[in-house]
Amino acid sequence: MAFRPAEPAGGPATCVTLPAVTTGLEGTRVRAQPAPSARRILLASLIGTAVEFYDFYIYATAASLVFGPLFFPASSASMQLLAAIWIGPTQHRD
């Protein structure tokens, strides 16, 4: 006895031919974009990394010198520093 899949509720399946979809852009030429070179990708990555490091460096400097005494004046100096550094990443939402 061979296995036969069950037929759909409406009877055997039929093929339907759909009309072609037109976009209104027939006959226009599309130029292929050249693949980015490895040098361009490397430069973009280096720039992005430098900006991200600069952002981290500025926050760490401000947290160690300004944010602790400003926002946590009742704490000791070491707790001011720890609280200022800890609170930064918890508030960062992209």
N, C-alpha and C positions, 0 to 999 in steps of 0.2 A: 504494500500500500504506500503510495507516494504522498508526500506532504503537499497540500494545496493551501495557499493563503486564503483567508476569508475574503469574500467580495464586499465592497462597500454597500451600505444600506440601500442606495438608489440603484443598484444593479452593477454590471461590469463597468470598469473605468473606461473613459473614452479620451482620445487626444483632442485638444482644442488648439487651433492655430490663432495666435494673437496678432493683431495688426502691428505693423512697424511703428516705432515711436520716432517722431521727428523733433528735432531741436531748433530748427530755424537757422542753423549754422552750416547747412550743407554747402559745400564748395569753398569754405574758408580754409585757409592753410594754418596749421598749428606748428610752430617751431618747437622742437624738442629742446629742453633746458639741458645744458651741459652738466655733467656730474661735478660736484664741488671737488676741488683738489685737496690733497692731504695737507698741504701747507695752509690753505684757507681754513680748514677745519681745526688745525692745530692753533692757528692764531686766534680764532674765535674762542676756543677752549681756554687758552691762556688769558685772554682778556676777561672772560667770565670768572675764572678762578681768582684773578687779581682783584676784581671788584668785590667778590665774596669775601676774600681775606681782608680787604680794607674795611668792609662793613664789620666783620668780627673784631678787628683790631680797634676800631673806633669805639665800639660798644664796650669792649673789655677795658679800655683806657678810661672811658667815662664811668663805668661801673666801679672801678677801683678808686677813682679820685673824687667823683661827684655824687653818684647816686646813693652810696651807702650813708654818708653823713646827712644828705638831704632828706631821704625818705625813712631812715631808721636812726634818728638821733639818740634815742634812749638806750641803744644797744652798745656793746663794746665794739672796738674798732674791727676786730676779727669777725664778729657776727655781722657788722655792717657790710663788710666786704662779701662774706658768704651769701647774705640775703640779697644783695644787689646783683651778684653774679647768677644766683639761682632764679631770681624773678624774671630775668631777661628772656631766656628760652621758653618759659612757660607762657609768656604773653605774645610771642612772635607767631602770627598767623598769616600765611601767604594767601 
